[in-house]
Amino acid sequence: MDTAQIVLLAVFGTVVAGMFILDVGILHRKAHVVQFREATLWVIAWVSLAMLFNLFVFLLMGAESGGEFLAAYVIELSLSVDNVFVFAVVFAYFAIPREYQHRVLFWGILGAIIMRGIMIVGGIALLEALHWMVFVFGAFLVFTAIKMATQKEGDVDPEKNLVVRLFRRFMPVHDGFEGQRFFVKRNGRTYATLLFLALLVIESTDLLFAIDSVPAVLAISTDLFIVYTSNLFAIAGLRSLYFVVAGSLGRFHFLKYGLAGVLLFVGFKMLASEWYHVPVPISLGVIVLVIGGSVVASLLIKNKSAEAAHP
């Protein structure tokens, strides 16, 4: 790790730790409903910090690294929309009160940051030790893209989650809430609350989503510093993004095709990497164009099936 990366890593660690302390230690010490305005300000803050950090990467590490960071950040942020959908389904299923949702998401995203780090390190190690794995990752992304574009929308049933089913076998569950507590004691016995079950579903589902998103980001860069910092900035803002857009996700009915298009592009990019290296500016341009196009198309072309279901 060179001097520029050490400096940036120190800045990165300080800023992220400071934001988390401000969030959970000061502003959210007491449970309260996160309003739209508050959530929007947090989203703006995280995106602004990511772009400011990106600027420092450009200045200290060069244009190539700066472009890789930006492309990786946009991919991760785009693919994270699926997580937001799961958050909404899980909270509705367990009837989690709005004032307690922030706590579940805070610990869920903190866990996701740790799991993503492990998967990123493992993925980079695999690519360095076994170069042919780039073709495996590429083929997997192409398969995932086709599956995403062709599969019908399905409901998420948290009770069918394997982790939840196994957990219920070994730990009794208190079907209620005790404030923001994840565990309670009754008659000398410890019970998990529904808040903890919701957290388990969110963590395990994010692990499945990471199987798609981590290889997609590794198609842009295999620099551990670039991949992990871009991932963390994207994930860190997810909690606030949920409170901003959860109610309007249904409007972006073409977004899944845009995400599938991005996965298809980066999949073919990995498959062709042995013979042709796609420049970072082209990769970034394709990603922004495809995602932006799907969002614009969703806003301009109404979803007739959704209108029929909700006239």
Phi and psi restraints in degrees (value plus and minus 20) as a CYANA .aco file:
   2 ASP   PHI    -103.2   -63.2
   2 ASP   PSI     157.0   197.0
   3 THR   PHI     -81.4   -41.4
   3 THR   PSI     -61.1   -21.1
   4 ALA   PHI     -80.5   -40.5
   4 ALA   PSI     -63.1   -23.1
   5 GLN   PHI     -87.5   -47.5
   5 GLN   PSI     -56.4   -16.4
   6 ILE   PHI     -84.0   -44.0
   6 ILE   PSI     -63.6   -23.6
   7 VAL   PHI     -82.9   -42.9
   7 VAL   PSI     -66.8   -26.8
   8 LEU   PHI     -85.5   -45.5
   8 LEU   PSI     -56.8   -16.8
   9 LEU   PHI     -85.5   -45.5
   9 LEU   PSI     -58.4   -18.4
  10 ALA   PHI     -84.9   -44.9
  10 ALA   PSI     -64.1   -24.1
  11 VAL   PHI     -83.1   -43.1
  11 VAL   PSI     -66.0   -26.0
  12 PHE   PHI     -77.9   -37.9
  12 PHE   PSI     -69.8   -29.8
  13 GLY   PHI     -82.5   -42.5
  13 GLY   PSI     -61.4   -21.4
  14 THR   PHI     -85.1   -45.1
  14 THR   PSI     -65.5   -25.5
  15 VAL   PHI     -86.0   -46.0
  15 VAL   PSI     -67.4   -27.4
  16 VAL   PHI     -85.6   -45.6
  16 VAL   PSI     -65.0   -25.0
  17 ALA   PHI     -81.2   -41.2
  17 ALA   PSI     -62.3   -22.3
  18 GLY   PHI     -82.5   -42.5
  18 GLY   PSI     -61.0   -21.0
  19 MET   PHI     -85.4   -45.4
  19 MET   PSI     -61.7   -21.7
  20 PHE   PHI     -87.1   -47.1
  20 PHE   PSI     -60.3   -20.3
  21 ILE   PHI     -84.0   -44.0
  21 ILE   PSI     -63.9   -23.9
  22 LEU   PHI     -80.6   -40.6
  22 LEU   PSI     -61.6   -21.6
  23 ASP   PHI     -86.2   -46.2
  23 ASP   PSI     -84.2   -44.2
  24 VAL   PHI    -106.4   -66.4
  24 VAL   PSI     -47.2    -7.2
  25 GLY   PHI    -107.6   -67.6
  25 GLY   PSI     -43.9    -3.9
  26 ILE   PHI    -141.0  -101.0
  26 ILE   PSI     -78.5   -38.5
  27 LEU   PHI     -96.8   -56.8
  27 LEU   PSI     -45.8    -5.8
  28 HIS   PHI    -144.2  -104.2
  28 HIS   PSI      15.4    55.4
  29 ARG   PHI     -85.6   -45.6
  29 ARG   PSI     -53.8   -13.8
  30 LYS   PHI    -129.6   -89.6
  30 LYS   PSI     120.7   160.7
  31 ALA   PHI     -84.0   -44.0
  31 ALA   PSI     113.3   153.3
  32 HIS   PHI    -176.3  -136.3
  32 HIS   PSI     139.6   179.6
  33 VAL   PHI     -93.1   -53.1
  33 VAL   PSI     106.2   146.2
  34 VAL   PHI    -100.0   -60.0
  34 VAL   PSI      95.1   135.1
  35 GLN   PHI    -102.7   -62.7
  35 GLN   PSI     143.2   183.2
  36 PHE   PHI     -77.0   -37.0
  36 PHE   PSI     -63.9   -23.9
  37 ARG   PHI     -83.4   -43.4
  37 ARG   PSI     -65.5   -25.5
  38 GLU   PHI     -81.8   -41.8
  38 GLU   PSI     -65.1   -25.1
  39 ALA   PHI     -84.0   -44.0
  39 ALA   PSI     -59.9   -19.9
  40 THR   PHI     -82.5   -42.5
  40 THR   PSI     -62.0   -22.0
  41 LEU   PHI     -82.7   -42.7
  41 LEU   PSI     -59.0   -19.0
  42 TRP   PHI     -86.6   -46.6
  42 TRP   PSI     -59.9   -19.9
  43 VAL   PHI     -82.2   -42.2
  43 VAL   PSI     -66.0   -26.0
  44 ILE   PHI     -80.5   -40.5
  44 ILE   PSI     -60.8   -20.8
  45 ALA   PHI     -83.5   -43.5
  45 ALA   PSI     -66.2   -26.2
  46 TRP   PHI     -87.3   -47.3
  46 TRP   PSI     -62.0   -22.0
  47 VAL   PHI     -85.4   -45.4
  47 VAL   PSI     -61.3   -21.3
  48 SER   PHI     -83.1   -43.1
  48 SER   PSI     -62.4   -22.4
  49 LEU   PHI     -83.4   -43.4
  49 LEU   PSI     -60.6   -20.6
  50 ALA   PHI     -83.1   -43.1
  50 ALA   PSI     -62.5   -22.5
  51 MET   PHI     -89.9   -49.9
  51 MET   PSI     -55.3   -15.3
  52 LEU   PHI     -86.7   -46.7
  52 LEU   PSI     -62.6   -22.6
  53 PHE   PHI     -83.2   -43.2
  53 PHE   PSI     -59.8   -19.8
  54 ASN   PHI     -79.7   -39.7
  54 ASN   PSI     -58.5   -18.5
  55 LEU   PHI     -82.3   -42.3
  55 LEU   PSI     -63.4   -23.4
  56 PHE   PHI     -84.5   -44.5
  56 PHE   PSI     -56.1   -16.1
  57 VAL   PHI     -83.1   -43.1
  57 VAL   PSI     -62.8   -22.8
  58 PHE   PHI     -77.4   -37.4
  58 PHE   PSI     -67.5   -27.5
  59 LEU   PHI     -92.7   -52.7
  59 LEU   PSI     -58.4   -18.4
  60 LEU   PHI    -116.1   -76.1
  60 LEU   PSI     -45.5    -5.5
  61 MET   PHI    -136.2   -96.2
  61 MET   PSI     -29.6    10.4
  62 GLY   PHI      85.8   125.8
  62 GLY   PSI     145.0   185.0
  63 ALA   PHI     -84.8   -44.8
  63 ALA   PSI     -57.0   -17.0
  64 GLU   PHI     -80.8   -40.8
  64 GLU   PSI     -68.9   -28.9
  65 SER   PHI     -87.0   -47.0
  65 SER   PSI     -58.3   -18.3
  66 GLY   PHI     -82.4   -42.4
  66 GLY   PSI     -61.8   -21.8
  67 GLY   PHI     -86.6   -46.6
  67 GLY   PSI     -58.9   -18.9
  68 GLU   PHI     -83.4   -43.4
  68 GLU   PSI     -62.6   -22.6
  69 PHE   PHI     -80.3   -40.3
  69 PHE   PSI     -67.0   -27.0
  70 LEU   PHI     -84.2   -44.2
  70 LEU   PSI     -64.0   -24.0
  71 ALA   PHI     -84.4   -44.4
  71 ALA   PSI     -62.9   -22.9
  72 ALA   PHI     -84.8   -44.8
  72 ALA   PSI     -59.6   -19.6
  73 TYR   PHI     -84.4   -44.4
  73 TYR   PSI     -64.3   -24.3
  74 VAL   PHI     -85.2   -45.2
  74 VAL   PSI     -61.8   -21.8
  75 ILE   PHI     -81.9   -41.9
  75 ILE   PSI     -69.5   -29.5
  76 GLU   PHI     -83.6   -43.6
  76 GLU   PSI     -62.1   -22.1
  77 LEU   PHI     -83.9   -43.9
  77 LEU   PSI     -59.8   -19.8
  78 SER   PHI     -87.3   -47.3
  78 SER   PSI     -66.4   -26.4
  79 LEU   PHI     -89.3   -49.3
  79 LEU   PSI     -38.5     1.5
  80 SER   PHI     -94.2   -54.2
  80 SER   PSI     -28.8    11.2
  81 VAL   PHI     -79.1   -39.1
  81 VAL   PSI     -55.3   -15.3
  82 ASP   PHI     -80.3   -40.3
  82 ASP   PSI     -56.8   -16.8
  83 ASN   PHI     -81.0   -41.0
  83 ASN   PSI     -61.7   -21.7
  84 VAL   PHI     -81.4   -41.4
  84 VAL   PSI     -60.2   -20.2
  85 PHE   PHI     -81.5   -41.5
  85 PHE   PSI     -63.2   -23.2
  86 VAL   PHI     -84.4   -44.4
  86 VAL   PSI     -61.5   -21.5
  87 PHE   PHI     -72.8   -32.8
  87 PHE   PSI     -68.5   -28.5
  88 ALA   PHI     -82.7   -42.7
  88 ALA   PSI     -63.6   -23.6
  89 VAL   PHI     -85.4   -45.4
  89 VAL   PSI     -64.9   -24.9
  90 VAL   PHI     -83.8   -43.8
  90 VAL   PSI     -65.1   -25.1
  91 PHE   PHI     -84.7   -44.7
  91 PHE   PSI     -57.7   -17.7
  92 ALA   PHI     -89.5   -49.5
  92 ALA   PSI     -60.7   -20.7
  93 TYR   PHI     -83.3   -43.3
  93 TYR   PSI     -66.8   -26.8
  94 PHE   PHI    -107.8   -67.8
  94 PHE   PSI     -18.5    21.5
  95 ALA   PHI      32.9    72.9
  95 ALA   PSI      28.4    68.4
  96 ILE   PHI     -92.1   -52.1
  96 ILE   PSI     102.0   142.0
  97 PRO   PHI     -76.2   -36.2
  97 PRO   PSI     123.4   163.4
  98 ARG   PHI     -78.5   -38.5
  98 ARG   PSI     -53.7   -13.7
  99 GLU   PHI     -91.1   -51.1
  99 GLU   PSI     -35.8     4.2
 100 TYR   PHI    -121.1   -81.1
 100 TYR   PSI     -28.1    11.9
 101 GLN   PHI     -85.2   -45.2
 101 GLN   PSI     -55.4   -15.4
 102 HIS   PHI     -80.6   -40.6
 102 HIS   PSI     -61.9   -21.9
 103 ARG   PHI     -82.9   -42.9
 103 ARG   PSI     -63.9   -23.9
 104 VAL   PHI     -81.4   -41.4
 104 VAL   PSI     -64.9   -24.9
 105 LEU   PHI     -88.3   -48.3
 105 LEU   PSI     -55.1   -15.1
 106 PHE   PHI     -80.1   -40.1
 106 PHE   PSI     -71.9   -31.9
 107 TRP   PHI     -91.3   -51.3
 107 TRP   PSI     -50.5   -10.5
 108 GLY   PHI     -84.8   -44.8
 108 GLY   PSI     -63.5   -23.5
 109 ILE   PHI     -93.6   -53.6
 109 ILE   PSI     -53.9   -13.9
 110 LEU   PHI     -82.2   -42.2
 110 LEU   PSI     -62.2   -22.2
 111 GLY   PHI     -84.7   -44.7
 111 GLY   PSI     -58.6   -18.6
 112 ALA   PHI     -83.5   -43.5
 112 ALA   PSI     -57.6   -17.6
 113 ILE   PHI     -81.6   -41.6
 113 ILE   PSI     -62.0   -22.0
 114 ILE   PHI     -87.5   -47.5
 114 ILE   PSI     -65.6   -25.6
 115 MET   PHI     -84.9   -44.9
 115 MET   PSI     -61.0   -21.0
 116 ARG   PHI     -82.0   -42.0
 116 ARG   PSI     -59.6   -19.6
 117 GLY   PHI     -79.5   -39.5
 117 GLY   PSI     -64.6   -24.6
 118 ILE   PHI     -83.3   -43.3
 118 ILE   PSI     -63.5   -23.5
 119 MET   PHI     -88.4   -48.4
 119 MET   PSI     -56.9   -16.9
 120 ILE   PHI     -86.5   -46.5
 120 ILE   PSI     -66.1   -26.1
 121 VAL   PHI     -80.0   -40.0
 121 VAL   PSI     -64.5   -24.5
 122 GLY   PHI     -84.0   -44.0
 122 GLY   PSI     -61.3   -21.3
 123 GLY   PHI     -84.6   -44.6
 123 GLY   PSI     -63.8   -23.8
 124 ILE   PHI     -85.6   -45.6
 124 ILE   PSI     -60.6   -20.6
 125 ALA   PHI     -81.6   -41.6
 125 ALA   PSI     -60.8   -20.8
 126 LEU   PHI     -82.2   -42.2
 126 LEU   PSI     -65.8   -25.8
 127 LEU   PHI     -84.8   -44.8
 127 LEU   PSI     -54.5   -14.5
 128 GLU   PHI     -95.4   -55.4
 128 GLU   PSI     -56.3   -16.3
 129 ALA   PHI    -102.7   -62.7
 129 ALA   PSI     -57.5   -17.5
 130 LEU   PHI    -148.4  -108.4
 130 LEU   PSI      72.0   112.0
 131 HIS   PHI     -80.5   -40.5
 131 HIS   PSI     -51.5   -11.5
 132 TRP   PHI     -85.9   -45.9
 132 TRP   PSI     -32.5     7.5
 133 MET   PHI     -83.6   -43.6
 133 MET   PSI     -39.5     0.5
 134 VAL   PHI     -81.6   -41.6
 134 VAL   PSI     -53.9   -13.9
 135 PHE   PHI     -93.8   -53.8
 135 PHE   PSI     -54.7   -14.7
 136 VAL   PHI     -84.5   -44.5
 136 VAL   PSI     -67.5   -27.5
 137 PHE   PHI     -80.8   -40.8
 137 PHE   PSI     -63.7   -23.7
 138 GLY   PHI     -82.0   -42.0
 138 GLY   PSI     -66.2   -26.2
 139 ALA   PHI     -83.9   -43.9
 139 ALA   PSI     -58.3   -18.3
 140 PHE   PHI     -84.0   -44.0
 140 PHE   PSI     -60.5   -20.5
 141 LEU   PHI     -86.9   -46.9
 141 LEU   PSI     -58.1   -18.1
 142 VAL   PHI     -83.8   -43.8
 142 VAL   PSI     -64.7   -24.7
 143 PHE   PHI     -80.6   -40.6
 143 PHE   PSI     -64.8   -24.8
 144 THR   PHI     -83.4   -43.4
 144 THR   PSI     -59.4   -19.4
 145 ALA   PHI     -82.1   -42.1
 145 ALA   PSI     -65.4   -25.4
 146 ILE   PHI     -84.5   -44.5
 146 ILE   PSI     -62.1   -22.1
 147 LYS   PHI     -83.5   -43.5
 147 LYS   PSI     -63.0   -23.0
 148 MET   PHI     -82.9   -42.9
 148 MET   PSI     -59.4   -19.4
 149 ALA   PHI     -95.8   -55.8
 149 ALA   PSI     -46.5    -6.5
 150 THR   PHI    -122.8   -82.8
 150 THR   PSI     -41.1    -1.1
 151 GLN   PHI     -95.2   -55.2
 151 GLN   PSI     129.6   169.6
 152 LYS   PHI    -101.6   -61.6
 152 LYS   PSI     137.1   177.1
 153 GLU   PHI     -85.4   -45.4
 153 GLU   PSI     113.8   153.8
 154 GLY   PHI    -146.9  -106.9
 154 GLY   PSI     137.6   177.6
 155 ASP   PHI    -103.9   -63.9
 155 ASP   PSI     124.7   164.7
 156 VAL   PHI    -113.0   -73.0
 156 VAL   PSI     103.4   143.4
 157 ASP   PHI    -130.3   -90.3
 157 ASP   PSI      80.5   120.5
 158 PRO   PHI     -77.2   -37.2
 158 PRO   PSI     -51.8   -11.8
 159 GLU   PHI     -90.1   -50.1
 159 GLU   PSI     -36.7     3.3
 160 LYS   PHI    -109.2   -69.2
 160 LYS   PSI     -24.1    15.9
 161 ASN   PHI     -83.3   -43.3
 161 ASN   PSI     106.8   146.8
 162 LEU   PHI     -79.6   -39.6
 162 LEU   PSI     -60.8   -20.8
 163 VAL   PHI     -83.0   -43.0
 163 VAL   PSI     -63.0   -23.0
 164 VAL   PHI     -84.5   -44.5
 164 VAL   PSI     -62.8   -22.8
 165 ARG   PHI     -82.3   -42.3
 165 ARG   PSI     -62.4   -22.4
 166 LEU   PHI     -87.5   -47.5
 166 LEU   PSI     -60.3   -20.3
 167 PHE   PHI     -81.3   -41.3
 167 PHE   PSI     -62.4   -22.4
 168 ARG   PHI     -83.2   -43.2
 168 ARG   PSI     -44.0    -4.0
 169 ARG   PHI     -92.5   -52.5
 169 ARG   PSI     -50.0   -10.0
 170 PHE   PHI    -128.9   -88.9
 170 PHE   PSI     -31.8     8.2
 171 MET   PHI    -158.7  -118.7
 171 MET   PSI     105.3   145.3
 172 PRO   PHI     -88.9   -48.9
 172 PRO   PSI     128.5   168.5
 173 VAL   PHI    -138.7   -98.7
 173 VAL   PSI     110.7   150.7
 174 HIS   PHI    -110.2   -70.2
 174 HIS   PSI      91.5   131.5
 175 ASP   PHI     -98.9   -58.9
 175 ASP   PSI      43.8    83.8
 176 GLY   PHI    -188.6  -148.6
 176 GLY   PSI    -188.7  -148.7
 177 PHE   PHI    -148.1  -108.1
 177 PHE   PSI     121.1   161.1
 178 GLU   PHI    -144.6  -104.6
 178 GLU   PSI      52.2    92.2
 179 GLY   PHI      44.4    84.4
 179 GLY   PSI    -155.3  -115.3
 180 GLN   PHI    -114.7   -74.7
 180 GLN   PSI      -7.6    32.4
 181 ARG   PHI     -96.3   -56.3
 181 ARG   PSI     120.5   160.5
 182 PHE   PHI    -107.2   -67.2
 182 PHE   PSI     -45.3    -5.3
 183 PHE   PHI    -155.2  -115.2
 183 PHE   PSI     127.3   167.3
 184 VAL   PHI    -156.1  -116.1
 184 VAL   PSI     140.3   180.3
 185 LYS   PHI    -131.7   -91.7
 185 LYS   PSI     112.8   152.8
 186 ARG   PHI    -154.6  -114.6
 186 ARG   PSI      99.8   139.8
 187 ASN   PHI      34.0    74.0
 187 ASN   PSI      21.7    61.7
 188 GLY   PHI      57.6    97.6
 188 GLY   PSI     -14.8    25.2
 189 ARG   PHI    -136.8   -96.8
 189 ARG   PSI     121.6   161.6
 190 THR   PHI    -110.1   -70.1
 190 THR   PSI     112.0   152.0
 191 TYR   PHI    -141.2  -101.2
 191 TYR   PSI     124.7   164.7
 192 ALA   PHI    -105.6   -65.6
 192 ALA   PSI     126.6   166.6
 193 THR   PHI    -115.2   -75.2
 193 THR   PSI     152.5   192.5
 194 LEU   PHI     -84.0   -44.0
 194 LEU   PSI     -45.2    -5.2
 195 LEU   PHI     -81.0   -41.0
 195 LEU   PSI     -61.2   -21.2
 196 PHE   PHI     -90.8   -50.8
 196 PHE   PSI     -56.3   -16.3
 197 LEU   PHI     -82.4   -42.4
 197 LEU   PSI     -62.2   -22.2
 198 ALA   PHI     -81.0   -41.0
 198 ALA   PSI     -60.6   -20.6
 199 LEU   PHI     -82.9   -42.9
 199 LEU   PSI     -61.6   -21.6
 200 LEU   PHI     -80.4   -40.4
 200 LEU   PSI     -63.7   -23.7
 201 VAL   PHI     -84.2   -44.2
 201 VAL   PSI     -63.6   -23.6
 202 ILE   PHI     -83.6   -43.6
 202 ILE   PSI     -63.8   -23.8
 203 GLU   PHI     -84.8   -44.8
 203 GLU   PSI     -67.2   -27.2
 204 SER   PHI     -88.5   -48.5
 204 SER   PSI     -55.1   -15.1
 205 THR   PHI     -89.0   -49.0
 205 THR   PSI     -58.9   -18.9
 206 ASP   PHI     -82.2   -42.2
 206 ASP   PSI     -54.8   -14.8
 207 LEU   PHI     -81.6   -41.6
 207 LEU   PSI     -59.7   -19.7
 208 LEU   PHI     -87.5   -47.5
 208 LEU   PSI     -61.8   -21.8
 209 PHE   PHI     -84.3   -44.3
 209 PHE   PSI     -53.7   -13.7
 210 ALA   PHI     -84.6   -44.6
 210 ALA   PSI     -46.7    -6.7
 211 ILE   PHI     -82.7   -42.7
 211 ILE   PSI     -48.7    -8.7
 212 ASP   PHI    -105.5   -65.5
 212 ASP   PSI     -67.9   -27.9
 213 SER   PHI     -94.1   -54.1
 213 SER   PSI     -55.8   -15.8
 214 VAL   PHI     -83.9   -43.9
 214 VAL   PSI     -69.1   -29.1
 215 PRO   PHI     -79.9   -39.9
 215 PRO   PSI     -54.2   -14.2
 216 ALA   PHI     -83.1   -43.1
 216 ALA   PSI     -61.0   -21.0
 217 VAL   PHI     -91.6   -51.6
 217 VAL   PSI     -55.3   -15.3
 218 LEU   PHI     -87.2   -47.2
 218 LEU   PSI     -38.5     1.5
 219 ALA   PHI     -91.6   -51.6
 219 ALA   PSI     -40.6    -0.6
 220 ILE   PHI    -109.4   -69.4
 220 ILE   PSI     -63.1   -23.1
 221 SER   PHI    -174.8  -134.8
 221 SER   PSI     129.2   169.2
 222 THR   PHI    -134.1   -94.1
 222 THR   PSI      -5.0    35.0
 223 ASP   PHI     -99.3   -59.3
 223 ASP   PSI      94.2   134.2
 224 LEU   PHI     -74.0   -34.0
 224 LEU   PSI     -61.9   -21.9
 225 PHE   PHI     -81.8   -41.8
 225 PHE   PSI     -68.4   -28.4
 226 ILE   PHI     -84.9   -44.9
 226 ILE   PSI     -67.5   -27.5
 227 VAL   PHI     -84.8   -44.8
 227 VAL   PSI     -65.7   -25.7
 228 TYR   PHI     -92.3   -52.3
 228 TYR   PSI     -63.8   -23.8
 229 THR   PHI     -85.3   -45.3
 229 THR   PSI     -59.4   -19.4
 230 SER   PHI     -85.8   -45.8
 230 SER   PSI     -60.8   -20.8
 231 ASN   PHI     -81.9   -41.9
 231 ASN   PSI     -65.8   -25.8
 232 LEU   PHI     -84.5   -44.5
 232 LEU   PSI     -62.5   -22.5
 233 PHE   PHI     -82.1   -42.1
 233 PHE   PSI     -59.5   -19.5
 234 ALA   PHI     -87.8   -47.8
 234 ALA   PSI     -64.0   -24.0
 235 ILE   PHI     -89.6   -49.6
 235 ILE   PSI     -58.4   -18.4
 236 ALA   PHI     -79.7   -39.7
 236 ALA   PSI     -52.2   -12.2
 237 GLY   PHI    -106.8   -66.8
 237 GLY   PSI     -22.1    17.9
 238 LEU   PHI     -82.5   -42.5
 238 LEU   PSI     -59.4   -19.4
 239 ARG   PHI     -77.6   -37.6
 239 ARG   PSI     -68.7   -28.7
 240 SER   PHI     -91.0   -51.0
 240 SER   PSI     -55.3   -15.3
 241 LEU   PHI     -80.2   -40.2
 241 LEU   PSI     -56.9   -16.9
 242 TYR   PHI     -78.9   -38.9
 242 TYR   PSI     -67.2   -27.2
 243 PHE   PHI     -88.5   -48.5
 243 PHE   PSI     -39.5     0.5
 244 VAL   PHI    -106.4   -66.4
 244 VAL   PSI     -65.4   -25.4
 245 VAL   PHI    -132.9   -92.9
 245 VAL   PSI     -23.8    16.2
 246 ALA   PHI     -74.1   -34.1
 246 ALA   PSI     -58.5   -18.5
 247 GLY   PHI     -96.9   -56.9
 247 GLY   PSI     -32.2     7.8
 248 SER   PHI    -139.8   -99.8
 248 SER   PSI      -6.3    33.7
 249 LEU   PHI     -80.7   -40.7
 249 LEU   PSI     -52.7   -12.7
 250 GLY   PHI     -83.1   -43.1
 250 GLY   PSI     -39.8     0.2
 251 ARG   PHI     -91.6   -51.6
 251 ARG   PSI     -46.6    -6.6
 252 PHE   PHI    -114.2   -74.2
 252 PHE   PSI      44.6    84.6
 253 HIS   PHI     -94.0   -54.0
 253 HIS   PSI     -35.3     4.7
 254 PHE   PHI    -115.7   -75.7
 254 PHE   PSI     -22.4    17.6
 255 LEU   PHI     -82.7   -42.7
 255 LEU   PSI     -57.3   -17.3
 256 LYS   PHI     -82.1   -42.1
 256 LYS   PSI     -51.3   -11.3
 257 TYR   PHI     -92.2   -52.2
 257 TYR   PSI     -54.2   -14.2
 258 GLY   PHI     -85.6   -45.6
 258 GLY   PSI     -64.2   -24.2
 259 LEU   PHI     -83.1   -43.1
 259 LEU   PSI     -60.9   -20.9
 260 ALA   PHI     -82.8   -42.8
 260 ALA   PSI     -58.8   -18.8
 261 GLY   PHI     -83.7   -43.7
 261 GLY   PSI     -59.3   -19.3
 262 VAL   PHI     -85.4   -45.4
 262 VAL   PSI     -65.2   -25.2
 263 LEU   PHI     -82.4   -42.4
 263 LEU   PSI     -59.0   -19.0
 264 LEU   PHI     -83.1   -43.1
 264 LEU   PSI     -63.9   -23.9
 265 PHE   PHI     -81.8   -41.8
 265 PHE   PSI     -69.7   -29.7
 266 VAL   PHI     -90.8   -50.8
 266 VAL   PSI     -47.7    -7.7
 267 GLY   PHI     -84.8   -44.8
 267 GLY   PSI     -69.3   -29.3
 268 PHE   PHI     -85.7   -45.7
 268 PHE   PSI     -52.2   -12.2
 269 LYS   PHI     -80.8   -40.8
 269 LYS   PSI     -62.4   -22.4
 270 MET   PHI     -89.1   -49.1
 270 MET   PSI     -60.5   -20.5
 271 LEU   PHI     -84.7   -44.7
 271 LEU   PSI     -51.9   -11.9
 272 ALA   PHI    -114.6   -74.6
 272 ALA   PSI     -20.4    19.6
 273 SER   PHI     -81.7   -41.7
 273 SER   PSI     -44.2    -4.2
 274 GLU   PHI     -89.2   -49.2
 274 GLU   PSI     -46.2    -6.2
 275 TRP   PHI    -134.2   -94.2
 275 TRP   PSI     -44.6    -4.6
 276 TYR   PHI    -169.1  -129.1
 276 TYR   PSI     110.8   150.8
 277 HIS   PHI    -120.3   -80.3
 277 HIS   PSI      95.5   135.5
 278 VAL   PHI     -94.9   -54.9
 278 VAL   PSI     100.9   140.9
 279 PRO   PHI     -77.7   -37.7
 279 PRO   PSI     126.3   166.3
 280 VAL   PHI     -78.2   -38.2
 280 VAL   PSI     -63.2   -23.2
 281 PRO   PHI     -78.6   -38.6
 281 PRO   PSI     -56.0   -16.0
 282 ILE   PHI     -88.8   -48.8
 282 ILE   PSI     -63.0   -23.0
 283 SER   PHI     -79.3   -39.3
 283 SER   PSI     -66.8   -26.8
 284 LEU   PHI     -82.9   -42.9
 284 LEU   PSI     -62.3   -22.3
 285 GLY   PHI     -82.1   -42.1
 285 GLY   PSI     -63.6   -23.6
 286 VAL   PHI     -83.6   -43.6
 286 VAL   PSI     -64.6   -24.6
 287 ILE   PHI     -81.3   -41.3
 287 ILE   PSI     -69.5   -29.5
 288 VAL   PHI     -84.0   -44.0
 288 VAL   PSI     -61.9   -21.9
 289 LEU   PHI     -84.4   -44.4
 289 LEU   PSI     -64.4   -24.4
 290 VAL   PHI     -89.2   -49.2
 290 VAL   PSI     -67.9   -27.9
 291 ILE   PHI     -85.8   -45.8
 291 ILE   PSI     -66.3   -26.3
 292 GLY   PHI     -81.6   -41.6
 292 GLY   PSI     -60.1   -20.1
 293 GLY   PHI     -83.0   -43.0
 293 GLY   PSI     -59.5   -19.5
 294 SER   PHI     -88.3   -48.3
 294 SER   PSI     -55.4   -15.4
 295 VAL   PHI     -88.7   -48.7
 295 VAL   PSI     -66.1   -26.1
 296 VAL   PHI     -82.5   -42.5
 296 VAL   PSI     -63.0   -23.0
 297 ALA   PHI     -81.8   -41.8
 297 ALA   PSI     -58.0   -18.0
 298 SER   PHI     -84.0   -44.0
 298 SER   PSI     -57.2   -17.2
 299 LEU   PHI     -96.2   -56.2
 299 LEU   PSI     -52.3   -12.3
 300 LEU   PHI    -106.2   -66.2
 300 LEU   PSI     -54.2   -14.2
 301 ILE   PHI    -127.5   -87.5
 301 ILE   PSI      95.7   135.7
 302 LYS   PHI     -92.9   -52.9
 302 LYS   PSI     129.5   169.5
 303 ASN   PHI    -105.5   -65.5
 303 ASN   PSI      82.8   122.8
 304 LYS   PHI     -85.1   -45.1
 304 LYS   PSI     -57.6   -17.6
 305 SER   PHI     -85.8   -45.8
 305 SER   PSI     -57.5   -17.5
 306 ALA   PHI     -88.9   -48.9
 306 ALA   PSI     -57.6   -17.6
 307 GLU   PHI     -87.0   -47.0
 307 GLU   PSI     -55.8   -15.8
 308 ALA   PHI     -88.1   -48.1
 308 ALA   PSI     -55.7   -15.7
 309 ALA   PHI     -95.4   -55.4
 309 ALA   PSI     -49.8    -9.8
 310 HIS   PHI    -151.7  -111.7
 310 HIS   PSI      51.8    91.8
